[in-house]
């Protein structure tokens, strides 16, 4: 079965065409600057060179039209006709409490996604643009929204409620939702497979460390806690996001700097994290280079980042009353040996030892703990597109 996986942003559209049987990526690409001057599509079919075309894209419908044209191009397309696309899987950021798993799209589902727009105003409307465009151009093809929040809907109330008046939960559904759920689900299952463990009798902590970063506690295949909250701003220190702070800091700085809450929200989302702390970059490679050259702020930033990751891991070990495996994934998690090493230094008391040679390997499935370590430490690359493909196939087959 060929599944087209769509990840729609407000002015971009990423896609992959995946054969679900072989798990091969038949084609992938990106539409950029949708609705903006200078829009372009880049497509690469299996066995072909990457092709970029600058072409006007006034809206997402036009972008999807161009994706279909690229996929079915006589010379460089991955398929001969639209009939070879069996299903479409859409990434949708926020499903609120309405969706604990992927579903087939119908009018009621679209309405329910729209009702979650105020929880993800930058993402959900854009995701819906992609769904609407695909439905218009491929009305006979089955479509499935896969929600970033769905995997975390198994959290108990003690993990998702905030210590604020309960009426805000009742009226506005203010609670912890968590994100990166597709990645946490995929990586937790894959880790169990690699270790030959039954996911239904397995305690694993997944550290999704990228520019956006979150950690989840997965007990017997179910998420019981995660670090992101109502929005992706809560939790770990990230590339440009602050993560956890004292909420009173917001009013304090707004008064001192004479800025609005909206301005402060922008600062916390786009100017904070390791970028704000270091004053150098949100890229960990830049921070590591600066630290090695003796830059104290870069060193302090990396130390603070690792400490916060370790604190969350430690709290989730407690939440699950133990752990069988700790796994790193996403850009930093998969590729930054220094961060992995510094985080795991905090767990020597559990007998965990890191094999320094194995830890040097980047972006591959590998166990980086020593054979004698009672708790396994792994690197497992995430594959959110394949996960969306597999969830889509499970519903449409």
N, C-alpha and C positions, 0 to 999 in steps of 0.2 A: 504494500500500500504506500502511495506517495502522499506525504503530508506537507502542506505549505504552512510554515510557522511564521507568524507575523508579530512583530514587536513595534507598535506604533507610538511615536512621540508627537508632541505638538507640531513640530516642523520636520520630523524625520520618520522613516519607516525602514526597519531592519527586517530581513527575511532570510529564511533557509528553506530549501526544498529537500526533504529527507525521505529516503526509502526506509520504511519502518522495519522491513524484514532484514535487510543487510545493515541497517543503521548508517548507511552511507549518505553523506551530504552531496546531493546531485547538483545543487547550485546554491549560491548565497550572494547577498548583495545589500545595498543601502541606497535609499532615496534621501537626499539631503536638501535642506532649505525649501521645504514644501511651503508654498504661499509667499515665498521671499524671492527677490531677484537673484539670479545665479544658481538656480536649482539644478541638481544633477543626479543621475542614477549610475551606480557602479554595480556591475554584475560579473560573477565568475562562475561559469559552469565547470563541472568536473572535466579535467583534461584540457581546458581552454585557458587562454590568458584572461586577465582581468580587463574589462572594458568599461570605460567611463564616458558618459554622454551628458553634455550640458543641454538641458531641455526644460522649457517652462512647465512648472507643476503648480497650478493655481490652488489645487486642493488635493485631499487624500485619494479621492476617486481617480483622479488623473495619475497619481503615483501608482496605485494598484494596477491601472491599465498598462502603465509602462513596465511594471514588474512582470505581468502576464506576457507582454510582447517580448521581453528579454528572455523569459523562460522558454518561450515557444519559437524563438528566432530560428530560421531555417539553417543558418550556418553555425551559430554559437549557442543555441538553446539546449537545455537539458532534456526537454520533452517535445513531442511533435505537436500536441494540441492540448487545450484546456481540459479535455476529457481525461487526461492522465493524472490530474490532481484529484485525489479521492476524498480529501478532507482538509480543512483549514483549522489550525490551532492558534488562538489569539492569546497573547499575554495581556492580562488585565491586572493592574496593580492592586486595587482595593475591592474586596467583596464584602466588607463589613462582617456582620454576623449572619448574613443571608446564605453564604456559600462556604461549606466545609470541604467541598471537592469540586472538580470540574463538572460541567453540565453541557447538554446540547443547547445551542442558542435558539430561543424563540422570543416572541414579543414580551412575555412576562420577565424573562431573564434580562433583556435589554432595559426594561423599566427598573428592575431591581439594581442593575449596575448604575443607572442614572441617579438613583436615590442615594448612592454612595459617593457621588461626585464631590460633596462638600468635605468628605474625609480625605480625598486625594484630588484637589482641584487642578493640579498641574498635569495629572496623569490619566485619570479615568475618562475625561472628555476626549482626549486624544486617542485612547484605546477604542472608544466608541466610534470615532471617525473611521478607524481602520475596519471595524466590524461592519459598519454601514456601507463602506465602499466595496468590500468583498461580497456582501450580500447582494448588492446591486449588479455586480459584474459576474458573480457565480451563484445565481439563485438556487441552483439544484444541488450545490455542494454542501455537505454537512459541515457545520462549524461549531467549535468548542472554545469557550473562554476558560483559560487556566489562570487561577488567581494567586497572586503573590502571598496573600493573607491566608489562603485556605488551609494549608498544612498546620498552621498554628491554632486553628479553631478547636483543637482538642485540649488546649490549656484549661486547667481547672480555674474556677473563679478566684481562688486565692492567689493565682499567678497573674490574672489579667485585670483585677480591680485596682483602682488608685485610691489613696487615702484622702479623698475629697468628698463633699456631700453626694450621697447616693443618687440624688435627684438628677445630677448631670449625666449619670449613666442611663437613668430611665428616660430622660428627655432627649439626650443627644448621643447616646451610646458612646460616651467618653470612657475608653478602656484601652488596655494594651491589645494590639492586633498583631504586630510583628510583620516582617517583610522578608524577602528573599526565600519565601517558603518553597518555591519550586526547587531551588538549589539545595536547601536543607533536606528536603525529602529525597532527592536524587542521591545526594552524597551519603546520607545515613544508610540508605538501602545498599548502595554500592559498597560501602565499607563492610557491612555485614557479609555481603557476597564474597569479597576478597578474603576475609578472615574465616570464611566457612562457618559463620554463625547464623543462627535462626534470629531474624530481625524481631520476632515476637518474644525473644528472651535475651535482650541485648540492651545495654546502656551505653549510649554514645553521645559525645558532645561535639557538635559541628561548629567550627570557627570559619565563617565566611568572611574573609578579610580582603576587601578590595578598597576602592575609593570610598564606597559605602561599605559598612562592615556590621555584621551581626553574628550573634552566637545563639545556638539553640541547644536545649537539653531534650534528647529523644529517648524515651523509655518504652521499650517493647514496640518500636515502630511509631509511637505517638509523641508529638511534641507536648512537653509539659511546662516549658518556659522558654522565653526568648528575649533578647535584649532590646530590640526596637519596640516602640510603643504605639500610641495613637498615630504617630507619624514616624518616618525614618530618622528623625532627629535624635530620639532617645537612645541611650545605650553607650556603646564604645566611642572613644575618640576616633574620628574618621579622617578622610582626606581633607575635607573642608567643613565638616559638621562637628559641632562641639561635643555631641554625646551628652551624658548626664552632667547637669550643673544644678546649683541651688537656684530654684525658680526666682528668688528675690533679687538675683543678679540682674534680671531683665529690667525691673523698675529702677534699680540703682543706677545702671549705666544710662538708661533712657533719660533720667533726670540730670545726671552729670554731663552727658554729651548733648542734651537737648535734641534728642531724636525720637521718632515715633516707634511704636511697637512693631510696625511693619518693617521699619529700618533695622531694628534689632533682630527680627526674624531672619532678614537677609544676611546679617552679620553671622548669626549662629549657623545658618545653612551653607553659606558660600565663602565666608572669610575666616572661619574658625578651624577647629581640628588641628592636624599637624601643620597645615599651612599657616594658620594664625599663631600657633605656639612657636614655630621655628622662625617665621618671617622669611623662609627660604622657598618652600615648595610643598605641594601636596603629593609629590612623587617620592616614594620611599628610596628610590635609587639616588636621588639628589641629596636626601637627608643623610643616607649612609656615607656618601662621598664626603659631604661636609663634616660629618662626625669624625671620619678617619683623618681629615685634615686638621682636626682640633677645634672645630666649632662647638662651643659648649652648649649653645641653645639647641643645636641639632641633636647632640647627645642626650640632653635633658628631654627633648621631645620624644625621641625613640624609647627612652627609659619609661617615660610617663605612659606612652601608648602600650608598651608591653605589660606594664604593671596593671593597667585597666583590663586588658584582655585576660590576664592571669586571675584577677579578682572575680571576673564573671565565670571563668572555668571553675574556680574553687567553689563558688556559690552553687553552681549547678551540680557539682559532685555531691554536695550536701543535699540538694533538692531531690536527687535520685537515690540517695543513700549508697553512693558508690558509682563507679564508671568502669566500663570494659575497654573503651577506646576513645581517644581524642583525635579529631581529624581536622586538618587545615585544608582550605580550598579558596578559590578566587585569586585575583591577581597577586596580592601580597602573600596570602597563605600558601599559594602554589610555588612561588618563585623567590621568596625572601628567606633564605636560610638563617640570617642573623636574627630576624624577628622571631622565627620559630624557636630558635635556640634560647633566646632571652626569655621568652614566655615560659618555656618548659623548665628553666632553671628554678622556678618557684615550686616545682613539684618533686624535687629530689626526696622530700620527706615521704613520698609515696613509693619510693624505689624506682621511679622513672629515670632512665638514662637514655640520652640521645646518641646515636651513632653518627659522629661528625662527618664521616665520608658519605654515608647515605643521605645525610641532611643537605649535602651540597648539590644533590640532583634537583633539577628544576622542572616543574610542570609535568611530572609523571606520577602514576600510581605507585607508591612505595611506602613501606613501613620504615620510619626513621628512628624508632626506638631500638634498643639492643634486644637480643633474644632473651636476656634475663629480666627484662622489664615486665612487671606483673600487669601493667596497663599499656596497651598498644597505642603508639602515636603514629598517625598516618598522614600522608599527603594524597588526596584524591581530587583530581581536577573536576570541577563542576561542568555540567553540560546542560544548561537550562533549556536550550532549544530541543535537544533530544528528549528531555523530560516532558516538555510540552507535547512533543510528537507522541510519546508513549501514552500519555494521559488521554490524548485525543483519540488514538487508535482504540484504547480500551472502551471508549464510549460508542464509537461508530461502527465497529466490526460486527 
